[in-house]
Amino acid sequence: MQRVTMQDIANELGISRNTVSKAMNNTGSLAAATRERILRKAVEMGYKQFSYIHAFADDAAAYRQTDRGDIALLRGSAGVSASYVSPLADRIRKELLASGYTLHSYRVKRENLLQRTLPAGFDPGQVRAVLCAELFDRDYDEMICALGLPAVFVDGPNKRGGFNLPADQLYMENTSVITRFVNEMLVRGWRRIGFIGDHESCQSQYERYTAFRCAMLMAGAPVEERFCIKAGLPGETEAALSALSDFPEVFVCASDTAAVEAVRTLEKRGLSVPGNVLVCGFGDSPESRSMTPSLTTVRIHTGVMAASAVQLLLSRIDEPRLDNRVIHTETTLIYRESTRS
């Protein structure tokens, strides 16, 4: 069976693909009736096997069951690549509400991680399942898994050692978009390409880093190690770039936060983006669109991620003996001014 695309849906409705994308990802200005018509058509055509049925009030009533229980969302400290998490949590909350569940959010503080304690107010005996986001401490995550509750992790600790958590895991697609970008830069003739990000901080940044190195390796392009900058916290990118005496032609950044800081630091050094150095981020944050130059980046589709997270969680509640699953959802490479030649 041929895969249904956004363009297929657009063709069926006689509208633009951009309008379909806005409806799928709940971005931009779109009339509620238009969005509903697009999502209904997506369900009808079987787009990506995701159930958007909960987006419709009439249809959702057939699925809604009251008082099915509470779901806990455990969030770590905000990370540099996690601008998508708050809108994702909002979408998950709405999806769960349509299924009769209530989502309660708890912040996991640094002292909780150090002392291996649960966040204040969280009682495992009062919830049906747990969603975890921005929790990158492996020992702490394994403690959560040991609670015996159905659990889904949105991103998680890096798997450099090859170890999976004993739970369902959800990631955005990191590898193909970075591979595509690096190959495009090589085709343009740029050979000196660097990377900025903390590949040890979480699995998503690790996948972006390994995709960069693999793409360079497979193309026979040398990686200059001084241009592989391990930076995650605010200020680290500026400090590292300020210490360089020369620069690559392109920087691939593991987050928009690092990319924005890189652009600003390069400008302080008297270099132009994209005139002297091209820069790509990851996340499609609001600043990536409003800054000058606008930032080439990777868009994370929070609507699809939310639907996937809820599907994983509800199926785990219904079928606790299912094998653990690792799922990646689609991302989109967005070219803007920061990489124009």
C-alpha positions as CSV (number, residue, x, y, z in Angstrom):
1,M,0.0,0.0,0.0
2,Q,1.4,3.4,-1.0
3,R,2.2,5.8,1.8
4,V,-0.2,8.7,2.0
5,T,1.6,12.1,2.1
6,M,0.5,15.6,3.0
7,Q,0.5,16.4,-0.7
8,D,-2.0,13.6,-1.3
9,I,-4.3,15.1,1.3
10,A,-3.8,18.6,-0.2
11,N,-4.7,17.3,-3.7
12,E,-7.8,15.6,-2.4
13,L,-9.0,18.8,-0.8
14,G,-7.8,21.2,-3.5
15,I,-5.6,23.2,-1.0
16,S,-1.9,23.8,-0.6
17,R,0.5,21.4,1.1
18,N,1.5,24.3,3.5
19,T,-2.1,24.5,4.7
20,V,-2.2,20.8,5.4
21,S,1.1,21.1,7.3
22,K,-0.3,23.9,9.5
23,A,-3.3,21.7,10.4
24,M,-1.2,18.6,11.2
25,N,1.2,20.5,13.4
26,N,-1.2,23.1,14.8
27,T,1.0,26.0,13.6
28,G,0.1,29.3,12.0
29,S,-3.3,30.9,11.6
30,L,-6.0,28.4,10.4
31,A,-9.8,28.4,10.8
32,A,-11.0,25.7,13.1
33,A,-13.4,24.4,10.4
34,T,-10.5,24.1,7.9
35,R,-8.3,22.3,10.4
36,E,-11.1,19.8,11.2
37,R,-11.8,19.2,7.5
38,I,-8.1,18.5,6.9
39,L,-7.7,16.2,9.9
40,R,-10.9,14.3,9.0
41,K,-9.5,13.7,5.5
42,A,-6.2,12.5,7.0
43,V,-8.0,10.0,9.1
44,E,-10.1,8.9,6.1
45,M,-7.0,8.4,3.9
46,G,-5.0,6.7,6.7
47,Y,-2.2,9.3,6.9
48,K,0.8,7.7,8.7
49,Q,-1.5,5.4,10.7
50,F,-1.8,8.1,13.3
51,S,-5.2,8.5,14.9
52,Y,-6.3,12.2,14.8
53,I,-9.8,11.2,15.8
54,H,-9.4,12.8,19.2
55,A,-9.2,16.2,17.5
56,F,-12.9,16.2,16.7
57,A,-15.4,16.8,19.4
58,D,-18.2,14.8,17.8
59,D,-16.0,11.7,17.2
60,A,-14.1,12.0,20.4
61,A,-17.3,11.6,22.4
62,A,-17.5,8.0,21.2
63,Y,-14.0,7.3,22.6
64,R,-14.2,9.4,25.8
65,Q,-14.5,7.5,29.1
66,T,-14.7,9.6,32.2
67,D,-12.6,9.0,35.3
68,R,-10.2,6.5,33.7
69,G,-7.5,7.8,36.0
70,D,-4.5,10.1,36.2
71,I,-1.3,10.1,34.2
72,A,1.9,11.7,35.6
73,L,4.3,13.8,33.5
74,L,7.7,13.9,35.0
75,R,9.9,16.7,33.5
76,G,13.5,17.4,34.2
77,S,15.2,20.7,34.1
78,A,14.7,22.5,30.8
79,G,17.4,21.5,28.3
80,V,18.9,23.5,25.4
81,S,17.1,21.3,22.9
82,A,13.8,21.1,24.6
83,S,11.8,24.1,23.3
84,Y,9.4,21.6,21.9
85,V,8.5,20.0,25.2
86,S,6.0,22.5,26.5
87,P,3.8,22.5,23.4
88,L,4.2,18.8,23.2
89,A,2.9,18.4,26.8
90,D,-0.1,20.6,25.9
91,R,-1.0,18.4,23.0
92,I,-0.6,15.2,25.0
93,R,-2.8,16.7,27.7
94,K,-5.6,17.3,25.2
95,E,-5.2,13.9,23.6
96,L,-5.3,12.1,27.0
97,L,-8.4,14.2,28.1
98,A,-10.2,13.0,25.0
99,S,-9.5,9.4,26.2
100,G,-10.7,10.1,29.7
101,Y,-7.4,10.6,31.4
102,T,-6.1,13.6,33.4
103,L,-2.4,14.6,33.0
104,H,-0.6,16.0,36.1
105,S,2.9,17.5,35.6
106,Y,5.7,17.2,38.2
107,R,9.1,18.9,38.0
108,V,12.1,16.6,38.8
109,K,14.6,18.9,40.4
110,R,18.4,18.5,40.7
111,E,18.1,17.3,44.3
112,N,15.7,14.6,43.2
113,L,18.2,13.3,40.7
114,L,21.1,13.4,43.2
115,Q,19.1,11.9,46.1
116,R,17.1,9.5,43.9
117,T,13.8,10.8,45.3
118,L,10.5,11.3,43.5
119,P,9.3,14.9,42.9
120,A,7.1,16.6,45.5
121,G,3.5,15.6,45.3
122,F,4.0,12.6,43.1
123,D,2.4,9.4,44.5
124,P,3.0,6.4,42.2
125,G,0.0,4.7,43.8
126,Q,-2.4,7.3,42.5
127,V,-1.5,7.2,38.8
128,R,-2.1,4.7,36.0
129,A,1.1,5.5,34.0
130,V,4.1,7.8,33.7
131,L,5.3,10.0,30.9
132,C,8.9,11.2,31.2
133,A,10.5,14.1,29.3
134,E,13.9,15.7,29.7
135,L,15.0,13.0,32.1
136,F,18.5,12.2,31.0
137,D,19.9,10.5,34.1
138,R,20.0,6.8,33.4
139,D,20.0,5.7,37.0
140,Y,17.1,7.9,37.8
141,D,15.2,6.7,34.7
142,E,15.7,3.1,35.8
143,M,14.4,3.9,39.2
144,I,11.2,5.2,37.5
145,C,11.0,2.1,35.4
146,A,11.2,0.0,38.6
147,L,8.0,1.6,39.9
148,G,6.2,-1.0,37.9
149,L,4.0,1.5,36.1
150,P,3.5,1.7,32.3
151,A,6.1,4.3,31.2
152,V,7.0,6.2,28.1
153,F,10.1,8.3,27.8
154,V,10.2,11.2,25.4
155,D,14.0,11.3,24.6
156,G,16.3,9.9,27.3
157,P,19.9,9.3,28.2
158,N,22.4,8.6,25.4
159,K,22.9,5.0,24.4
160,R,26.6,5.3,23.8
161,G,27.1,2.1,25.7
162,G,24.3,0.3,23.8
163,F,21.8,0.1,26.8
164,N,18.1,0.6,26.3
165,L,15.7,1.6,29.1
166,P,13.2,-1.1,30.0
167,A,10.3,1.1,28.8
168,D,8.8,2.5,25.6
169,Q,10.8,5.3,24.1
170,L,9.8,8.1,21.7
171,Y,12.2,10.3,19.7
172,M,12.1,12.7,16.9
173,E,13.9,11.5,13.8
174,N,17.4,12.9,14.1
175,T,19.6,10.9,11.7
176,S,18.3,11.3,8.1
177,V,17.8,15.1,8.4
178,I,21.4,15.7,9.6
179,T,22.7,13.2,7.0
180,R,20.8,15.0,4.3
181,F,22.1,18.4,5.4
182,V,25.7,17.4,5.6
183,N,25.5,15.7,2.2
184,E,24.0,18.9,0.7
185,M,26.8,21.0,2.1
186,L,29.4,18.5,0.6
187,V,27.6,18.7,-2.8
188,R,27.9,22.5,-2.6
189,G,31.6,22.1,-2.2
190,W,32.0,22.8,1.5
191,R,34.4,20.3,3.1
192,R,35.3,21.8,6.4
193,I,32.2,21.1,8.5
194,G,32.0,21.3,12.3
195,F,29.5,20.3,14.9
196,I,28.3,22.0,18.1
197,G,26.4,20.2,20.8
198,D,26.7,18.0,23.8
199,H,26.3,14.4,22.4
200,E,26.5,13.0,26.0
201,S,23.6,15.0,27.3
202,C,20.8,12.9,25.7
203,Q,20.1,10.3,23.0
204,S,18.7,12.8,20.5
205,Q,21.8,14.9,20.5
206,Y,23.9,11.8,20.4
207,E,22.0,10.7,17.3
208,R,22.6,14.0,15.6
209,Y,26.3,13.9,16.4
210,T,26.8,10.4,15.1
211,A,24.8,11.2,12.0
212,F,27.1,14.1,11.3
213,R,30.2,11.9,11.8
214,C,28.9,9.0,9.7
215,A,27.9,11.3,6.9
216,M,31.4,12.8,6.8
217,L,33.0,9.4,7.0
218,M,30.9,7.8,4.2
219,A,31.6,10.8,2.0
220,G,35.4,10.5,2.6
221,A,35.5,14.0,4.1
222,P,37.9,14.5,7.0
223,V,36.5,15.7,10.4
224,E,38.7,18.3,12.0
225,E,38.3,17.5,15.7
226,R,38.9,21.1,16.8
227,F,35.7,22.0,15.0
228,C,33.7,19.4,17.0
229,I,32.7,21.4,20.0
230,K,31.1,19.9,23.0
231,A,28.8,22.6,24.3
232,G,25.4,22.4,25.8
233,L,24.9,25.0,28.6
234,P,24.4,28.7,27.8
235,G,27.8,30.4,27.3
236,E,29.7,27.3,26.4
237,T,29.4,27.7,22.7
238,E,30.6,31.3,22.9
239,A,33.5,30.4,25.1
240,A,34.6,27.6,22.7
241,L,34.3,29.6,19.5
242,S,36.1,32.5,21.1
243,A,39.1,30.3,21.6
244,L,39.3,29.2,17.9
245,S,41.8,30.9,15.6
246,D,40.0,29.8,12.5
247,F,36.6,28.4,11.6
248,P,35.0,25.8,9.4
249,E,32.8,26.7,6.4
250,V,29.7,25.1,8.0
251,F,28.6,24.5,11.6
252,V,25.9,21.8,12.3
253,C,24.4,22.5,15.7
254,A,22.5,20.0,17.8
255,S,20.0,22.7,18.9
256,D,18.7,26.1,17.9
257,T,20.0,27.4,21.2
258,A,23.6,26.5,20.3
259,A,23.1,27.7,16.7
260,V,21.8,31.1,17.8
261,E,24.7,31.5,20.2
262,A,27.1,30.5,17.5
263,V,25.7,33.1,15.0
264,R,26.0,35.8,17.6
265,T,29.6,34.8,18.6
266,L,30.7,34.7,15.0
267,E,29.3,38.2,14.4
268,K,31.3,39.4,17.4
269,R,34.4,38.0,15.8
270,G,33.6,40.0,12.7
271,L,32.4,37.1,10.6
272,S,29.2,37.0,8.6
273,V,26.6,34.3,8.6
274,P,26.1,33.1,5.9
275,G,28.9,35.1,4.2
276,N,31.8,33.5,6.0
277,V,30.3,30.6,7.9
278,L,27.0,28.7,7.3
279,V,25.0,27.6,10.4
280,C,22.2,25.0,10.9
281,G,20.3,24.5,14.1
282,F,17.7,21.9,15.3
283,G,14.3,22.5,16.8
284,D,12.6,25.3,14.7
285,S,12.3,27.6,17.8
286,P,10.5,30.9,17.5
287,E,13.8,32.7,17.6
288,S,15.1,30.7,14.6
289,R,12.4,32.3,12.5
290,S,12.6,35.8,13.9
291,M,16.4,36.3,14.1
292,T,18.6,37.9,11.4
293,P,19.7,36.0,9.5
294,S,16.8,33.5,9.9
295,L,18.1,30.1,10.9
296,T,18.2,26.9,8.8
297,T,16.9,24.3,11.2
298,V,15.0,21.1,11.7
299,R,11.3,21.2,12.5
300,I,10.0,18.8,15.2
301,H,6.3,17.9,14.5
302,T,4.8,18.1,18.0
303,G,1.4,17.0,16.8
304,V,2.6,13.7,15.5
305,M,4.9,13.2,18.6
306,A,1.9,13.8,20.9
307,A,-0.3,11.3,19.1
308,S,2.5,8.8,19.2
309,A,3.2,9.3,22.9
310,V,-0.5,8.8,23.7
311,Q,-0.7,5.7,21.5
312,L,2.3,4.2,23.1
313,L,1.1,4.9,26.6
314,L,-2.5,3.8,26.2
315,S,-1.5,0.6,24.4
316,R,1.0,-0.1,27.2
317,I,-1.8,0.4,29.8
318,D,-4.1,-2.0,27.9
319,E,-1.4,-4.5,27.1
320,P,1.4,-4.4,29.8
321,R,3.2,-7.4,28.4
322,L,3.9,-5.9,25.0
323,D,7.6,-5.8,24.0
324,N,9.2,-2.5,24.7
325,R,9.1,-0.2,21.6
326,V,11.4,2.6,20.3
327,I,9.7,5.0,17.9
328,H,11.0,7.9,15.9
329,T,8.7,10.5,14.4
330,E,9.2,12.5,11.2
331,T,11.2,15.8,11.2
332,T,11.6,18.3,8.4
333,L,14.7,20.1,7.3
334,I,13.9,23.8,6.8
335,Y,16.4,25.9,4.8
336,R,16.6,29.6,5.6
337,E,19.0,32.5,5.3
338,S,21.8,31.2,7.5
339,T,22.9,28.6,4.9
340,R,22.2,30.5,1.6
341,S,25.3,30.5,-0.6
